[in-house]
Amino acid sequence: MGEKFAEKDVAKLDELLADLGSQKGTLIPILQKAQDIFGYLPREVLIRISEKTHVPLSRIYGVVTFYAQFHLNPRGRNIVRSCQGTACHVRGAKAVLSELKSQLGLEGDETTTKDLRFTLETVACIGCCGLAPVIMVNDQTHGRLVPEAIKGILESYK
């Protein structure tokens, strides 16, 4: 595999494939554990999984792109989820999202900061409608937000 991956991570992947690679029905657990090792599922990792499990690469891509739990691009250490559900939308979620993008320096369709500190995702509902508008950073909920609060929240995760 490419030089950009640590040898210990490649060794962990090879060990995983040696343990589970020949068993039927283990593709999803293999992908989950591979993503735990690398933080996402790079193409080189998917190719290696395909070679060792004899599962066609096209089938692996089908599984990876079907399930939202899998990621083909590097993700930040902190995952910011911005609720865009009805209650949040009515109470200003669009302005909060705009401020998140501005504070994180994300342009266009970018979702992850260049320093890999943050990944920004929009979600349909976090389930805290009474606190709208809401964001979650990792597993911590921040509610009743105004755009001016975003900078301080993000600073606490740096």
C-alpha positions in Angstrom: 0.0 0.0 0.0 1.0 3.6 -0.4 3.6 5.2 1.8 1.1 7.6 3.4 -0.2 4.9 5.8 1.6 3.9 8.9 3.1 0.4 8.8 1.4 -0.4 12.1 -2.0 0.5 10.6 -1.4 -1.7 7.5 -0.3 -4.5 9.8 -3.6 -4.2 11.8 -5.6 -4.3 8.5 -3.7 -7.4 7.4 -4.3 -9.0 10.7 -8.0 -8.2 10.5 -8.2 -9.6 7.0 -6.3 -12.8 8.1 -8.9 -13.3 10.9 -12.1 -12.4 9.1 -11.3 -12.2 5.4 -12.2 -15.8 4.4 -15.5 -15.9 6.4 -18.8 -15.2 4.7 -20.9 -12.3 6.0 -18.0 -10.3 7.4 -17.7 -7.5 4.9 -19.5 -4.9 7.1 -17.5 -5.7 10.2 -14.3 -5.7 8.2 -15.2 -2.2 6.8 -16.1 -0.9 10.2 -12.8 -2.1 11.8 -10.8 -0.8 8.8 -12.4 2.6 9.2 -11.6 2.5 12.9 -7.9 1.9 12.0 -7.6 4.6 9.3 -10.3 7.0 10.3 -12.0 6.6 6.9 -11.9 4.1 4.0 -9.3 5.2 1.5 -9.3 3.6 -2.0 -6.1 1.7 -1.3 -7.7 0.1 1.8 -10.8 -0.9 -0.2 -8.6 -2.5 -2.9 -6.7 -4.5 -0.3 -10.0 -5.7 1.3 -11.2 -6.7 -2.1 -8.1 -8.6 -2.9 -8.0 -10.5 0.4 -11.7 -11.2 0.7 -12.3 -11.9 -3.0 -15.2 -9.6 -2.9 -15.4 -7.4 -6.1 -14.4 -3.8 -5.5 -17.7 -2.7 -7.1 -19.7 -4.6 -4.4 -17.5 -3.1 -1.6 -18.1 0.4 -3.0 -21.8 -0.4 -3.2 -21.9 -1.2 0.5 -19.7 1.7 1.5 -21.8 4.2 -0.4 -25.1 2.7 0.8 -24.4 3.0 4.6 -24.0 6.5 6.0 -21.6 5.1 8.7 -18.8 4.7 6.1 -16.7 7.6 4.9 -14.5 7.7 1.8 -12.7 11.0 2.7 -10.7 12.0 5.8 -12.8 13.4 8.7 -12.0 15.8 11.4 -11.3 14.9 15.0 -14.5 16.8 16.0 -17.7 16.1 14.2 -20.1 19.1 14.1 -23.7 18.2 13.3 -26.0 21.2 12.5 -29.7 20.5 12.8 -31.7 21.7 9.8 -35.1 20.3 10.9 -38.2 22.3 11.0 -38.0 23.7 14.5 -34.4 24.6 14.1 -35.0 26.1 10.6 -37.8 28.3 11.9 -35.6 29.5 14.8 -32.5 30.5 12.7 -30.5 27.3 11.9 -29.6 28.7 8.5 -27.7 31.6 10.0 -26.1 29.3 12.6 -24.9 27.0 9.7 -23.6 30.0 7.8 -21.6 31.1 10.8 -20.3 27.6 11.3 -19.0 27.5 7.7 -17.5 30.9 8.1 -15.7 30.2 11.4 -14.4 26.9 10.1 -13.2 28.4 6.8 -15.3 26.0 4.7 -16.1 27.1 1.2 -18.6 25.6 -1.3 -19.1 21.9 -0.7 -16.1 21.5 1.7 -17.1 19.7 4.9 -13.7 19.1 6.6 -11.2 21.7 7.7 -7.8 21.5 6.1 -6.2 20.8 9.5 -8.6 17.9 10.1 -9.9 19.4 13.4 -13.5 19.6 12.3 -16.0 18.0 9.9 -19.3 19.7 9.5 -22.5 17.7 8.7 -26.1 18.8 8.3 -28.7 16.6 9.8 -32.5 16.5 9.5 -33.1 16.3 13.2 -31.1 15.9 16.4 -34.2 15.5 18.5 -33.8 18.5 20.7 -36.5 20.7 19.1 -37.2 22.5 22.4 -33.6 23.8 22.3 -33.7 24.9 18.6 -31.6 25.8 16.9 -29.2 23.1 17.9 -25.7 21.7 17.0 -23.9 18.8 18.3 -20.1 18.7 18.6 -19.1 15.0 19.0 -21.6 13.9 21.6 -22.3 17.3 23.2 -25.4 19.3 22.4 -25.5 23.0 22.2 -28.9 24.7 22.0 -30.8 27.9 21.8 -28.0 29.2 19.5 -27.4 32.5 17.9 -24.6 32.9 15.3 -22.5 35.0 17.8 -22.2 31.9 20.0 -20.5 29.7 17.4 -17.0 31.1 17.7 -16.8 30.4 21.4 -18.2 26.9 21.1 -15.7 26.0 18.4 -12.8 27.5 20.4 -13.6 25.1 23.3 -12.9 22.1 21.0 -9.5 23.3 19.7 
